[in-house]
Amino acid sequence: MANFNYSINAESAVKEYDNQGAYNTLQEMMKRKEQLTVKFYGSKDNIPCAWIESAHVAGFKYQLKSVSYQGLLDYLFKGKEIDFDTNPKEADTLNENEDFQFKILTMMVEAGKTIQYVPLFREHPDYISAILPCFKGKIMFRIKRTEETLSYLRENKQII
């Protein structure tokens, strides 16, 4: 009786994410002027990402860098559909333990955007959920509920 070979070769073990395909899909959605639902997060590799979906396209991950983040926001807030990412295979990295989603929420608060918060009594006790309506979709937030987070939001006159 032969012994089964359980080993795998190194090339098949690591698969690179098809960020080019994600970018092409996003560009097609923008050309069709779709309303996007976007959730920002940091991946386990400390890469800033956006989860993007619409009524016609199931959700997918898109790895970000500064220019692609700005291009995505330009579409959401102004409806600009431009080719903003010349090399989608490149992505920026975040600092260790940086909460990318909370950082974006603070940027929107400081920019004076009107954010709709789920009332705390309706939410899971560990989280704060919010929606930022945009011209071409919405940005969804679900951040950890801590005293620091609540203090920051209340100090900045957020209705929470």
C-alpha positions in Angstrom: 0.0 0.0 0.0 1.4 3.4 -1.0 1.6 6.3 1.5 -0.4 9.4 0.6 1.7 12.5 -0.1 0.2 15.4 1.9 2.9 18.0 1.0 2.1 21.1 -1.1 4.4 23.1 -3.3 5.2 26.6 -2.2 3.8 28.3 -5.4 0.3 26.8 -4.9 0.2 27.7 -1.2 0.3 31.5 -1.6 -2.2 33.0 -4.0 -2.0 36.7 -4.9 -5.3 38.6 -4.7 -6.6 39.8 -8.1 -6.8 43.5 -7.2 -6.7 44.3 -10.9 -9.9 42.4 -11.5 -11.5 44.2 -8.5 -10.5 47.6 -9.9 -11.8 46.7 -13.3 -15.2 45.6 -11.8 -15.3 48.9 -9.8 -14.6 50.9 -13.0 -17.5 49.1 -14.8 -19.8 49.8 -11.8 -18.9 53.5 -12.0 -19.5 53.7 -15.7 -23.0 52.3 -15.1 -23.4 55.0 -12.4 -24.3 52.4 -9.8 -25.1 53.3 -6.2 -22.3 51.7 -4.2 -22.2 50.5 -0.6 -18.7 50.7 0.8 -17.2 49.5 4.0 -13.6 50.3 4.8 -11.4 48.0 6.9 -7.8 47.0 7.4 -6.9 43.4 6.3 -5.0 41.0 8.4 -1.9 41.9 6.4 -2.3 45.6 7.4 -3.5 46.6 3.9 -6.3 49.2 3.7 -9.3 47.7 1.9 -12.8 48.6 0.8 -15.6 46.1 0.6 -17.7 47.3 -2.3 -21.1 46.1 -3.4 -24.2 47.3 -5.2 -27.7 46.2 -6.1 -26.3 44.4 -9.2 -22.9 43.2 -8.0 -22.1 41.0 -5.0 -19.5 42.3 -2.5 -15.8 42.2 -3.2 -12.6 43.4 -1.7 -10.5 46.2 -3.2 -7.1 46.9 -1.8 -6.4 50.6 -1.5 -3.6 53.1 -1.7 -4.0 56.8 -1.1 -4.8 57.7 -4.8 -7.4 54.9 -5.1 -9.0 55.9 -1.8 -9.4 59.5 -3.1 -10.7 58.3 -6.4 -13.4 56.2 -4.7 -14.4 59.1 -2.5 -14.6 61.4 -5.5 -17.0 59.0 -7.1 -19.1 58.6 -3.9 -19.4 62.3 -3.1 -19.2 64.0 -6.6 -20.0 61.3 -9.1 -16.6 61.6 -10.8 -15.9 58.4 -12.8 -12.2 58.7 -13.7 -9.5 56.1 -14.1 -7.7 56.8 -10.8 -5.5 53.7 -10.2 -2.7 53.2 -12.7 -1.3 50.2 -10.9 -4.0 48.3 -8.9 -1.5 45.6 -7.9 0.2 48.0 -5.6 -1.4 48.8 -2.2 -0.3 50.9 0.8 0.1 49.4 4.2 -1.2 50.5 7.6 0.7 51.0 10.8 0.4 48.1 13.2 -2.9 48.2 15.2 -4.2 51.2 13.3 -8.0 51.2 13.1 -8.5 52.2 9.5 -12.3 52.4 9.7 -12.3 54.6 12.8 -9.7 56.9 11.1 -12.0 57.3 8.1 -14.9 58.0 10.4 -12.9 60.7 12.2 -11.9 62.3 8.9 -15.6 62.4 7.9 -16.6 63.9 11.2 -13.9 66.6 10.9 -15.0 67.3 7.4 -18.4 68.1 8.7 -20.2 65.2 7.0 -23.7 64.2 8.4 -23.4 60.7 9.7 -26.5 58.6 10.7 -25.8 56.5 13.8 -27.8 53.4 14.9 -29.1 54.3 18.4 -26.9 52.6 21.0 -29.9 50.8 22.6 -30.5 49.0 19.3 -26.9 48.1 18.7 -24.8 45.2 19.9 -23.1 46.5 23.1 -19.6 46.1 21.6 -20.1 48.2 18.5 -21.2 51.5 17.1 -22.8 51.4 13.6 -23.3 54.3 11.3 -24.1 55.2 7.7 -22.7 58.1 5.7 -25.1 58.8 2.8 -23.3 60.0 -0.3 -24.3 61.2 -3.8 -23.4 57.8 -5.4 -24.0 55.4 -2.5 -23.2 55.1 1.1 -20.3 54.3 3.5 -21.1 51.9 6.3 -19.2 51.9 9.6 -19.1 49.4 12.4 -16.5 50.3 15.0 -15.6 49.0 18.4 -17.5 50.8 21.2 -15.0 52.1 23.7 -15.2 55.0 26.2 -12.6 56.8 24.1 -14.6 56.4 20.9 -17.9 57.5 22.6 -16.1 60.5 24.1 -14.6 61.5 20.7 -18.0 61.3 19.0 -19.8 63.3 21.7 -17.0 65.9 21.9 -17.5 66.4 18.2 -21.3 66.9 18.6 -22.2 63.6 16.9 -25.8 62.5 17.6 -25.1 59.2 19.3 
